Amino acid sequence: MVAKKNDWVIVHNVVLDSKDRAPQVPDDTKQVPLEMWVKGFLNKDANIGDLVEITTITGRKVNGNLVKVNPYYTHDYGKCIPELLQIGLQAKEILFGGGLND
């Protein structure tokens, strides 16, 4: 078992296949399925890839394929840009008349 009952997990489910998408959606959207990813607490022990039921924070029951245990955000705002740091210091000096040592 990879995941135990009550573990925080994320599940994936295909809501609509591409052929079932509404006719009014843009062409590029019609070419891909409508998918959902939902986080919640696992209701029974399971392995990655298993079809499972979870309970969300709001108490909703959702079925989907188990993707990950203890998911977390992996995005960030990129690398530090030194020029932007200088802009911030210059703005402070212009607006408030002071620098770092004031």
N, C-alpha and C positions, 0 to 999 in steps of 0.2 A: 504494500500500500504506500503510495506517495503522499496522499492527503488523508487526513483524519477528520472525523465528524467535528464540526464547529470550527475548522480551519477557515481563515479568510482567503477566498479564492476569486478567480475571475473565470467566467464561462463565456463561450462564443456560440452564436446561433445564426443561421441564415434565415432571415425573416421572409424574404421574397427572392426567388430565383430571377435572373435577369429577364427571362421570357415573361415573367409575371408582373414586371414593373408597369406603372401607369403610363399610358400613351403620351401624356403631356409633359413628362420629365425630359430634360435635355438628352440628346442622342448619346453623349459620352456617359451619362448616368445610367441609361438603359442597358448599357453593355456590361454592367457589373451587378452582382446581387446586392440586395439590401441586407446588411449584416448588423448584429448587435453584440456588444460585449457588456456584461453586467458583473459587478462585484457583489459578493455576499458570503454568508456562512454556509459551509457545506453541510448537508443534512445526513449524509452517510459516508463512510470511508470509500475512497475511490482512487483510481490511477489517472494520470494525465491522459486525455483523449476519451475517457469514459463519458457517456451521457449521464449527467447528474442533475439533482435538484438542489438549489440553494435558496436561502432565505435572505433577502436584502435587509439593509438597515431599517427600511420602512415596513418590514414584515411581509413584503410581497414574495411569493414563491415563483421561481423562474427555473426552467429547464435549459440545459445547454451542455456543450462539450467542455470538459474541464481543461483549461489552458494553463493556468499557473497558480501556485500556492503563494500566499503573501505577496500579491502584486504591488508594485510601487511605480511612481512616475520616473521616467528615465530622460525626460526632455530637460533642456536648460536654455539659457539665453545666450549661449555662445562664449567664445573666449573673451578675455579682457581686452579692451581697446584703449591703449594709453592716451590717445588723443581725446577720447571722451572724458577721461579723468581730468585732463587739463581744462577742457571746456567747462566742467563743473566748477573748478576752482576759479576760473575767470568770471563765470556768472556770479558766484558768491561775492567776489570783489566788486563787480559792477553794481550789483543790487544792494549790498550791505556795507560796502567800503572796507572790507576786511579780508585778510588772507587766512592761511592755516594757523598762524601764530597769534591771532587776535582773540 
